[in-house]
């Protein structure tokens, strides 16, 4: 989901743009019961996180050891009912 900064309350936008380095740069959003319902990550942390997820996905994909079977049904075959 993407939203425009202009749609955020000024106080929240200020926290995002000027994080407190002693508290941390991520913003945790809790409901009134104290349950975590969302997190705002700064761009560099988000890029790092996504990069690590992609690395793991690539590692898992490369570990698949499926042999090619030229007689296997294609998606078109399956959609046509065999």
DRENZA-574624 format. One record per atom (N, C-alpha, C): x, y, z. Coordinates in steps of 0.05 Angstrom, whole numbers, padded with zeros to 5 digits, always signed. Layout:
XYZ/...
//
This chain:
+00017-00023+00000/+00000+00000+00000/+00018+00025+00000/+00010+00044-00015/+00024+00070-00015/+00005+00092-00009/+00014+00110+00008/-00002+00134+00013/+00015+00159+00011/+00004+00181+00006/+00018+00206+00003/+00024+00217+00031/+00048+00229+00034/+00055+00241+00060/+00035+00262+00068/+00023+00275+00049/+00004+00296+00056/-00022+00285+00069/-00026+00259+00067/-00049+00246+00080/-00044+00239+00109/-00020+00242+00118/-00013+00235+00146/-00015+00259+00164/-00022+00254+00190/-00022+00276+00209/+00006+00288+00211/+00007+00314+00216/+00033+00328+00218/+00052+00315+00239/+00041+00307+00262/+00057+00296+00283/+00070+00270+00274/+00055+00253+00261/+00066+00228+00251/+00087+00233+00229/+00081+00251+00211/+00100+00257+00190/+00126+00267+00201/+00124+00284+00222/+00148+00294+00235/+00165+00272+00247/+00152+00252+00260/+00166+00229+00271/+00180+00213+00250/+00167+00210+00227/+00179+00194+00205/+00203+00209+00193/+00200+00235+00189/+00221+00250+00176/+00244+00256+00195/+00239+00257+00221/+00260+00264+00241/+00260+00244+00264/+00269+00220+00258/+00268+00199+00279/+00287+00206+00301/+00280+00197+00325/+00297+00201+00349/+00318+00179+00349/+00344+00185+00345/+00364+00165+00343/+00368+00149+00369/+00360+00160+00392/+00362+00146+00417/+00340+00125+00421/+00317+00131+00409/+00294+00112+00412/+00295+00092+00389/+00304+00100+00366/+00305+00082+00343/+00290+00095+00320/+00295+00086+00296/+00283+00099+00273/+00257+00086+00264/+00251+00062+00273/+00226+00049+00266/+00203+00059+00283/+00179+00060+00272/+00156+00069+00287/+00137+00046+00290/+00130+00038+00314/+00112+00016+00320/+00085+00028+00325/+00064+00018+00313/+00037+00028+00317/+00021+00007+00332/+00010+00016+00355/-00005-00003+00372/-00034+00007+00374/-00052-00013+00379/-00079-00005+00385/-00081+00003+00414/-00105+00010+00424/-00108+00018+00451/-00102-00003+00472/-00103-00029+00463/-00096-00051+00482/-00066-00057+00483/-00051-00042+00467/-00022-00046+00467/-00013-00067+00448/-00031-00077+00431/-00023-00098+00410/-00012-00084+00386/+00010-00094+00376/+00022-00084+00352/+00004-00088+00327/-00002-00067+00313/-00019-00069+00289/-00005-00059+00264/+00018-00047+00267/+00033-00038+00243/+00060-00028+00251/+00077-00026+00230/+00105-00016+00234/+00112+00001+00210/+00125+00023+00216/+00135+00040+00194/+00166+00037+00196/+00178+00027+00174/+00207+00024+00172/+00218+00047+00155/+00241+00056+00163/+00255+00077+00147/+00264+00063+00120/+00268+00079+00099/+00274+00068+00073/+00299+00049+00072/+00320+00056+00085/+00344+00039+00085/+00339+00013+00099/+00325+00014+00121/+00319-00011+00136/+00300-00029+00119/+00281-00016+00105/+00263-00031+00088/+00278-00044+00065/+00296-00029+00052/+00312-00041+00030/+00328-00064+00040/+00340-00062+00064/+00356-00083+00075/+00339-00108+00080/+00316-00104+00092/+00297-00126+00098/+00288-00140+00072/+00280-00125+00052/+00271-00136+00027/+00294-00152+00014/+00318-00140+00015/+00342-00154+00004/+00347-00181+00017/+00344-00182+00043/+00348-00207+00058/+00327-00228+00050/+00302-00219+00047/+00280-00237+00040/+00286-00248+00012/+00294-00230-00007/+00300-00240-00034/+00323-00259-00035/+00344-00254-00018/+00366-00273-00016/+00356-00301-00008/+00339-00301+00013/+00329-00327+00023/+00312-00341+00002/+00295-00325-00012/+00278-00337-00033/+00296-00349-00055/+00317-00334-00063/+00335-00345-00084/+00349-00370-00075/+00356-00371-00049/+00369-00395-00038/+00350-00418-00039/+00325-00414-00031/+00305-00436-00032/+00300-00444-00060/+00297-00425-00079/+00292-00432-00107/+00314-00449-00118/+00339-00441-00112/+00362-00456-00124/+00365-00484-00111/+00353-00488-00088/+00356-00515-00075/+00335-00535-00086/+00316-00525-00102/+00296-00543-00114/+00311-00561-00134/+00305-00586-00133/+00319-00605-00150/+00298-00621-00166/+00283-00607-00182/+00262-00621-00198/+00273-00627-00226/+00268-00651-00234/+00277-00658-00261/+00256-00651-00282/+00264-00644-00305/+00246-00637-00327/+00234-00662-00339/+00207-00662-00342/+00193-00684-00354/+00178-00673-00378/+00187-00679-00402/+00175-00668-00426/+00146-00678-00430/+00138-00699-00416/+00111-00709-00418/+00092-00697-00398/+00102-00679-00381/+00085-00667-00361/+00064-00649-00375/+00041-00647-00361/+00020-00630-00372/+00027-00601-00369/+00020-00585-00389/+00024-00556-00387/+00000-00544-00374/+00002-00518-00367/-00021-00504-00355/-00044-00504-00375/-00039-00501-00400/-00060-00501-00421/-00074-00528-00421/-00058-00550-00419/-00070-00577-00417/-00089-00580-00393/-00080-00570-00371/-00096-00572-00347/-00121-00555-00349/-00119-00532-00361/-00143-00514-00364/-00163-00527-00384/-00153-00542-00403/-00171-00555-00422/-00182-00581-00412/-00173-00589-00388/-00184-00614-00376/-00168-00639-00383/-00143-00635-00392/-00127-00659-00395/-00118-00661-00423/
//
